[in-house]
């Protein structure tokens, strides 16, 4: 096999190429893998084929061409990567190719050149700033590199789709810049709020909204593309309540970097709790909705509430939790569709609370409320006191045992230990004085020990 020069493995449905698959093929000059299912190639494997001149990889599924891909192909004169899934490639892949460098020098000095044929057409090229260097390389390519098809076409983005490389002018990449026209918003309790930020980035960025250092997932955020580089993101908060106030962050990021802008939301109402809304007309489909509510878990300082409601559109049904001390104004918490549990913590111990669950914008009805009393935290203190008393008594008893008892006990064996245990049980049952038990124990222990020793002698 070491003498093998030509290896054709076309249309074999090969999906994986092992890094050691070319070992022992030092004389290989032609490798054809057309029409397989390769998604990647271990380019370092070509260290074992220094004489390879032809490499055919067309009609595969390659989507990445790393910068070092051609480093171990110094003799290559034909490379076919057409009809793959390449979208972004760095120009350094070819500029750092040892053969390309040597050929450039030979062309400049001697007028001689060893042509290198490249086939890169019919790939889904994404013509944004990341492809800028490669597009410029293709537009200016000349000997020793010859393109089999020099009319490479962009597949995206939309503004450049179906355009040839030589018709495209790309800009350099920049990190996102996030701005907001309003950074401080004050609205009354219960009103809808719309937060807007403007992001300029090249290439496009990923935009996320955060509140209190947590990513927001419950509210709807929409994006509108103004142009190829500018996007407007809007976060809609329905029916503001106390928990919605605070600092919101619009954060944009791409592979270059990230940027953020803060927007503060204030409530104009000075009341700490929102009163229950007056009854409003209900939709007929919700008139007979029954909400099954129960406390799933309760501790001294909190509860976990669960509920279930049979509605026509569960994916669009919002709930309102009315929570507070019994016979006091209640705070309203709005729950997104699809959520059927809510936890409350930091409650006062031994306090009476009331919690209700209703459909959004509807007041709670009979059977939708639960009254509960939080536990007391004094029991834990009492248990600690008892434990401390027990530890003090045990320590006092241990310290009261004289050294003679320990000395005598060390000379006895297990029978002596059993004797001590029996005496201790008698002490517990008859509540005899500790000194008399100690004296009897010492005498009996020593007597048993001496008797046993005489028997052994």
C-alpha positions as CSV (number, residue, x, y, z in Angstrom):
1,X,0.0,0.0,0.0
2,X,3.0,2.3,0.5
3,X,3.4,2.5,-3.3
4,X,-0.2,3.6,-3.9
5,X,-0.4,6.8,-6.0
6,X,-4.1,7.1,-7.0
7,X,-7.0,6.6,-4.7
8,X,-10.6,7.1,-5.9
9,X,-13.4,6.7,-3.4
10,X,-16.2,8.7,-5.2
11,X,-19.9,8.2,-4.2
12,X,-19.3,5.9,-1.3
13,X,-21.4,7.8,1.3
14,X,-18.4,8.4,3.5
15,X,-19.3,10.6,6.4
16,X,-16.2,10.5,8.6
17,X,-12.6,10.6,7.8
18,X,-10.2,9.5,10.5
19,X,-7.1,11.5,11.2
20,X,-4.9,8.4,10.7
21,X,-6.7,7.2,7.5
22,X,-3.8,8.3,5.2
23,X,-0.9,6.8,7.2
24,X,1.5,4.9,5.1
25,X,0.5,6.6,1.8
26,X,3.6,8.7,1.4
27,X,3.5,8.3,-2.4
28,X,-0.1,9.2,-2.9
29,X,-0.5,11.9,-5.6
30,X,-4.3,11.9,-6.3
31,X,-7.2,11.5,-3.8
32,X,-10.8,11.8,-5.1
33,X,-13.7,11.8,-2.6
34,X,-16.4,13.3,-4.7
35,X,-20.1,12.8,-3.9
36,X,-19.7,11.6,-0.3
37,X,-21.2,13.0,3.0
38,X,-18.2,14.5,4.6
39,X,-19.0,17.5,6.9
40,X,-15.4,18.0,7.9
41,X,-11.9,16.9,6.9
42,X,-9.0,16.3,9.3
43,X,-6.5,18.5,7.4
44,X,-3.6,17.5,9.6
45,X,-4.0,14.0,8.1
46,X,-2.3,15.2,4.9
47,X,1.0,15.4,6.7
48,X,1.3,11.7,5.7
49,X,0.8,12.6,1.9
50,X,3.5,15.2,1.1
51,X,3.3,14.3,-2.7
52,X,-0.4,14.8,-3.0
53,X,-1.2,17.0,-6.1
54,X,-4.9,16.4,-6.7
55,X,-7.6,16.6,-4.0
56,X,-11.2,16.4,-5.1
57,X,-13.8,17.1,-2.4
58,X,-16.7,18.4,-4.5
59,X,-20.3,17.5,-3.7
60,X,-19.8,16.9,0.0
61,X,-21.2,18.8,3.0
62,X,-18.2,20.8,4.1
63,X,-19.1,24.0,5.9
64,X,-15.8,25.1,7.4
65,X,-12.4,25.7,5.9
66,X,-9.9,26.5,8.7
67,X,-7.0,28.8,8.1
68,X,-4.4,26.0,8.5
69,X,-6.3,23.7,6.0
70,X,-3.7,23.9,3.2
71,X,-0.6,24.1,5.4
72,X,0.3,20.4,4.9
73,X,-0.4,20.3,1.1
74,X,2.8,21.8,-0.3
75,X,2.6,19.9,-3.6
76,X,-1.1,20.5,-4.3
77,X,-1.9,21.8,-7.8
78,X,-5.7,21.0,-7.9
79,X,-8.3,21.6,-5.2
80,X,-12.0,21.2,-5.8
81,X,-14.3,22.4,-3.1
82,X,-17.3,23.2,-5.3
83,X,-20.9,22.2,-4.4
84,X,-20.3,22.1,-0.6
85,X,-21.8,24.2,2.2
86,X,-19.1,26.8,2.7
87,X,-20.5,30.2,3.7
88,X,-17.5,32.1,5.3
89,X,-13.8,31.6,4.5
90,X,-10.8,33.7,5.4
91,X,-8.4,34.8,2.6
92,X,-5.6,33.7,4.9
93,X,-6.4,30.1,3.9
94,X,-4.9,30.7,0.5
95,X,-2.4,33.5,1.2
96,X,-0.6,31.3,3.8
97,X,-0.6,28.3,1.5
98,X,3.2,27.3,1.1
99,X,2.7,26.5,-2.5
100,X,1.1,29.8,-3.3
101,X,4.0,31.7,-1.7
102,X,6.6,29.7,-3.5
103,X,4.8,30.1,-6.8
104,X,4.6,33.9,-6.3
105,X,8.3,34.2,-5.8
106,X,9.0,32.0,-8.9
107,X,6.7,34.1,-11.0
108,X,8.3,37.4,-9.9
109,X,11.9,36.2,-10.4
110,X,12.0,33.8,-13.3
111,X,8.7,34.2,-15.1
112,X,7.9,30.6,-14.4
113,X,4.8,29.5,-12.6
114,X,3.2,26.3,-11.4
115,X,-0.5,26.8,-11.9
116,X,-2.9,26.0,-9.0
117,X,-6.5,25.3,-10.0
118,X,-9.2,26.1,-7.5
119,X,-12.9,25.2,-7.7
120,X,-15.0,27.2,-5.2
121,X,-18.2,27.8,-7.0
122,X,-21.7,26.7,-6.0
123,X,-21.3,27.3,-2.3
124,X,-23.8,29.3,-0.2
125,X,-21.5,32.3,0.3
126,X,-22.7,34.8,3.0
127,X,-21.5,38.1,1.7
128,X,-21.3,40.2,4.9
129,X,-18.3,41.8,6.5
130,X,-16.9,38.4,7.6
131,X,-16.3,37.6,3.9
132,X,-14.7,40.9,3.0
133,X,-11.1,39.6,2.8
134,X,-12.0,36.5,0.8
135,X,-14.1,38.5,-1.7
136,X,-11.3,41.0,-2.3
137,X,-8.9,38.0,-2.7
138,X,-11.2,36.4,-5.4
139,X,-11.6,39.7,-7.2
140,X,-7.9,40.3,-7.5
141,X,-6.7,36.7,-7.9
142,X,-4.2,36.0,-10.6
143,X,-1.4,33.6,-11.4
144,X,-0.4,31.2,-10.0
145,X,-4.0,30.6,-8.9
146,X,-6.6,29.9,-11.5
147,X,-10.3,29.7,-10.6
148,X,-12.2,27.0,-12.4
149,X,-15.2,29.4,-12.2
150,X,-14.4,33.0,-11.3
151,X,-18.1,34.0,-11.1
152,X,-18.8,33.2,-7.5
153,X,-22.3,34.2,-6.3
154,X,-23.6,35.5,-3.0
155,X,-26.4,33.6,-1.3
156,X,-27.0,36.2,1.4
157,X,-27.8,38.4,3.1
158,X,-31.0,39.4,1.3
159,X,-29.6,42.7,0.0
160,X,-26.7,40.9,-1.7
161,X,-28.3,37.6,-2.7
162,X,-27.6,36.5,-6.3
163,X,-24.9,39.1,-6.8
164,X,-21.4,38.2,-8.2
165,X,-18.4,38.8,-6.0
166,X,-17.0,41.4,-8.4
167,X,-20.2,43.4,-8.0
168,X,-20.1,43.4,-4.2
169,X,-18.3,45.9,-1.9
170,X,-18.2,44.9,1.7
171,X,-17.4,47.0,4.8
172,X,-15.3,45.9,7.8
173,X,-17.0,44.4,10.8
174,X,-17.9,46.6,13.8
175,X,-19.2,45.7,17.3
176,X,-22.8,46.7,18.2
177,X,-23.8,50.1,19.4
178,X,-27.0,50.2,21.4
179,X,-28.9,53.5,22.0
180,X,-32.3,54.5,23.3
181,X,-34.3,57.7,22.7
182,X,-35.9,57.4,26.2
183,X,-33.8,56.2,29.1
184,X,-36.2,57.2,31.9
185,X,-39.9,56.3,31.7
186,X,-42.6,57.1,34.2
187,X,-46.0,55.5,33.8
188,X,-49.0,55.0,36.0
189,X,-49.7,51.6,37.6
190,X,-51.6,49.2,35.3
191,X,-50.6,50.9,32.0
192,X,-48.8,49.1,29.2
193,X,-45.2,50.1,28.7
194,X,-43.1,49.8,25.5
195,X,-39.3,50.0,25.8
196,X,-37.3,50.7,22.6
197,X,-33.6,50.4,21.8
198,X,-31.8,51.0,18.5
199,X,-28.8,48.7,17.6
200,X,-26.3,49.3,14.9
201,X,-23.9,46.4,14.2
202,X,-22.0,44.7,11.4
203,X,-22.7,41.8,11.1
204,X,-26.1,41.6,12.7
205,X,-26.3,41.1,16.5
206,X,-28.3,39.0,19.0
207,X,-30.4,41.3,21.2
208,X,-31.6,40.4,24.7
209,X,-33.5,42.3,27.3
210,X,-32.6,42.0,31.0
211,X,-34.4,43.1,34.2
212,X,-32.6,43.0,37.6
213,X,-29.7,41.1,36.0
214,X,-32.0,38.4,34.7
215,X,-32.8,37.7,31.1
216,X,-36.5,38.4,30.3
217,X,-38.4,35.5,28.8
218,X,-42.0,36.2,29.7
219,X,-42.7,39.4,27.7
220,X,-42.7,39.8,24.0
221,X,-39.8,41.5,22.3
222,X,-40.0,42.3,18.6
223,X,-37.3,43.3,16.2
224,X,-37.7,45.5,13.1
225,X,-34.9,45.8,10.6
226,X,-34.5,49.3,9.4
227,X,-31.6,48.5,7.1
228,X,-28.9,45.9,6.8
229,X,-27.0,47.1,9.8
230,X,-29.7,48.8,12.0
231,X,-32.4,47.0,14.1
232,X,-35.0,48.3,16.4
233,X,-36.0,46.1,19.4
234,X,-39.2,46.8,21.4
235,X,-40.1,45.2,24.7
236,X,-43.8,45.3,25.6
237,X,-44.7,45.1,29.3
238,X,-48.5,44.7,29.7
239,X,-50.2,46.2,32.7
240,X,-47.4,47.6,34.8
241,X,-47.3,46.5,38.5
242,X,-44.9,47.0,41.3
243,X,-42.6,44.2,40.4
244,X,-42.1,45.7,36.9
245,X,-40.4,48.9,38.0
246,X,-36.6,49.2,38.0
247,X,-33.7,49.1,35.5
248,X,-34.1,47.3,32.1
249,X,-31.1,46.6,29.9
250,X,-31.1,46.2,26.1
251,X,-27.9,44.1,25.3
252,X,-26.7,43.4,21.8
253,X,-23.7,41.2,20.9
254,X,-21.9,39.7,17.9
255,X,-18.6,38.0,17.4
256,X,-16.7,41.3,17.6
257,X,-18.1,42.5,21.0
258,X,-21.2,43.7,22.8
259,X,-23.0,46.9,23.8
260,X,-25.9,47.8,26.1
261,X,-28.2,50.6,27.1
262,X,-30.2,51.0,30.3
263,X,-33.8,52.2,30.6
264,X,-35.3,53.0,33.9
265,X,-39.1,52.4,34.5
266,X,-40.8,54.3,37.3
267,X,-44.4,54.1,38.5
268,X,-46.2,57.4,39.1
269,X,-48.5,55.9,41.7
270,X,-47.4,56.6,45.3
271,X,-49.4,53.7,46.8
272,X,-47.5,50.7,47.9
273,X,-50.3,48.3,47.1
274,X,-52.6,48.4,44.2
275,X,-56.3,48.2,45.1
276,X,-58.4,45.5,43.6
277,X,-59.9,46.7,40.2
278,X,-63.6,47.2,40.0
279,X,-65.6,44.5,38.3
280,X,-65.4,44.6,34.5
281,X,-67.5,42.9,31.9
282,X,-66.2,39.4,31.3
283,X,-66.2,37.5,28.0
284,X,-68.9,34.8,27.9
285,X,-66.3,32.1,27.5
286,X,-64.7,33.0,30.8
287,X,-67.9,33.3,32.9
288,X,-67.9,29.7,34.0
289,X,-64.2,29.1,34.3
290,X,-63.3,27.3,37.5
291,X,-59.8,27.7,39.0
292,X,-58.6,25.0,41.2
293,X,-56.1,26.5,43.6
294,X,-54.1,24.9,46.4
295,X,-50.9,25.4,48.4
296,X,-48.3,22.9,47.3
297,X,-45.7,23.7,49.9
298,X,-45.5,25.9,53.0
299,X,-42.7,26.9,55.2
300,X,-42.3,29.4,58.1
301,X,-41.4,32.2,55.7
302,X,-43.1,31.3,52.4
303,X,-45.5,29.2,50.3
304,X,-45.7,27.7,46.8
305,X,-49.0,28.1,45.2
306,X,-50.4,26.0,42.3
307,X,-53.6,26.3,40.3
308,X,-55.3,24.8,37.3
309,X,-58.0,26.3,35.0
310,X,-59.8,24.8,32.0
311,X,-59.8,27.7,29.5
312,X,-60.5,27.8,25.8
313,X,-57.0,29.2,24.9
314,X,-54.5,28.1,27.6
315,X,-51.6,29.5,25.5
316,X,-53.1,33.0,25.7
317,X,-54.6,33.0,29.2
318,X,-53.0,35.4,31.7
319,X,-53.6,35.1,35.4
320,X,-53.5,37.6,38.2
321,X,-52.4,36.8,41.8
322,X,-53.8,39.0,44.5
323,X,-51.6,38.6,47.6
324,X,-51.3,40.4,50.9
325,X,-52.2,40.3,54.6
326,X,-55.7,39.4,55.4
327,X,-58.1,42.3,55.4
328,X,-55.4,44.5,53.8
329,X,-55.0,45.9,50.3
330,X,-53.5,43.2,48.0
331,X,-50.6,43.4,45.6
332,X,-51.3,42.1,42.1
333,X,-48.8,39.9,40.2
334,X,-49.5,39.1,36.6
335,X,-48.6,35.6,35.5
336,X,-47.7,34.7,31.9
337,X,-49.6,32.0,29.9
338,X,-48.4,28.5,30.5
339,X,-47.4,29.0,34.1
340,X,-49.4,27.5,36.9
341,X,-47.3,28.0,40.0
342,X,-45.9,30.9,42.0
343,X,-43.7,31.1,45.1
344,X,-43.7,33.8,47.8
345,X,-40.9,34.1,50.3
346,X,-39.8,36.5,53.1
347,X,-43.2,36.4,54.8
348,X,-43.7,37.3,58.4
349,X,-44.0,34.4,60.8
350,X,-47.3,33.8,62.6
351,X,-49.1,36.1,60.3
352,X,-52.5,35.7,58.5
353,X,-52.3,36.1,54.7
354,X,-54.8,35.8,51.8
355,X,-54.0,34.8,48.2
356,X,-56.3,34.7,45.3
357,X,-55.9,33.6,41.6
358,X,-58.2,35.0,38.9
359,X,-58.1,35.5,35.2
360,X,-56.3,38.7,34.1
361,X,-58.4,41.9,34.5
362,X,-61.0,40.0,36.4
363,X,-61.6,40.3,40.2
364,X,-61.3,37.1,42.2
365,X,-64.5,35.2,42.8
366,X,-65.7,32.9,45.5
367,X,-63.5,29.8,45.7
368,X,-60.5,31.4,44.1
369,X,-58.9,32.6,47.4
370,X,-57.0,30.8,50.2
371,X,-56.4,32.2,53.7
372,X,-53.4,30.8,55.5
373,X,-51.3,31.5,58.6
374,X,-47.5,31.3,58.5
375,X,-45.8,29.2,61.1
376,X,-43.8,30.2,64.2
377,X,-40.1,30.2,64.3
378,X,-39.9,29.7,68.2
379,X,-39.9,25.9,68.0
380,X,-36.5,25.9,66.5
381,X,-35.1,28.0,69.4
382,X,-36.7,25.6,71.9
383,X,-35.1,22.6,70.3
384,X,-31.7,24.3,70.3
385,X,-32.1,25.1,74.1
386,X,-32.9,21.4,74.8
387,X,-29.9,20.2,72.8
388,X,-27.6,22.6,74.7
389,X,-28.9,21.4,78.1
390,X,-28.3,17.8,77.1
391,X,-24.7,18.5,76.0
392,X,-24.0,20.4,79.3
393,X,-25.3,17.4,81.4
394,X,-23.3,14.8,79.5
395,X,-20.1,16.9,79.7
396,X,-20.5,17.3,83.5
397,X,-21.0,13.6,84.0
398,X,-17.9,12.7,82.0
399,X,-15.7,15.2,83.9
400,X,-17.0,13.9,87.2
401,X,-15.7,10.3,86.6
402,X,-12.4,9.9,88.6
403,X,-9.2,8.8,87.0
404,X,-9.2,5.5,89.0
405,X,-12.2,4.3,87.1
406,X,-10.4,4.9,83.8
407,X,-7.3,3.1,85.1
408,X,-9.2,0.1,86.3
409,X,-11.3,0.0,83.2
410,X,-8.2,-0.1,81.0
411,X,-7.1,-3.3,82.7
412,X,-10.4,-5.1,82.0
413,X,-11.7,-6.7,78.8
414,X,-15.1,-6.6,77.2
415,X,-16.8,-8.3,80.2
416,X,-15.8,-5.3,82.3
417,X,-17.5,-3.0,79.8
418,X,-20.7,-5.0,80.0
419,X,-20.6,-4.7,83.8
420,X,-20.3,-1.0,83.6
421,X,-23.3,-0.9,81.2
422,X,-25.5,-2.9,83.6
423,X,-24.6,-0.7,86.5
424,X,-25.4,2.4,84.5
425,X,-28.9,1.0,83.7
426,X,-29.5,0.3,87.3
427,X,-28.5,3.8,88.1
428,X,-31.0,5.2,85.6
429,X,-33.8,2.9,86.9
430,X,-33.4,3.4,90.6
431,X,-31.9,7.0,90.4
432,X,-29.3,6.1,92.9
433,X,-26.6,8.6,93.9
434,X,-23.7,9.0,91.4
435,X,-21.0,8.5,94.1
436,X,-22.4,5.2,95.4
437,X,-22.6,3.8,91.8
438,X,-19.1,5.0,91.1
439,X,-17.8,3.3,94.2
440,X,-19.6,0.1,93.5
441,X,-18.5,0.1,89.9
442,X,-14.8,0.7,90.9
443,X,-14.9,-2.1,93.5
444,X,-16.7,-4.7,91.2
445,X,-14.6,-3.8,88.2
446,X,-11.3,-4.2,90.1
447,X,-12.6,-7.4,91.8
448,X,-13.6,-8.9,88.4
449,X,-10.3,-7.9,87.0
450,X,-8.3,-9.5,89.8
451,X,-10.4,-12.7,89.7
452,X,-9.9,-13.1,86.0
453,X,-6.2,-12.5,86.3
454,X,-5.8,-15.2,89.0
455,X,-7.8,-17.6,86.8
456,X,-5.5,-16.9,83.9
457,X,-2.3,-17.4,86.1
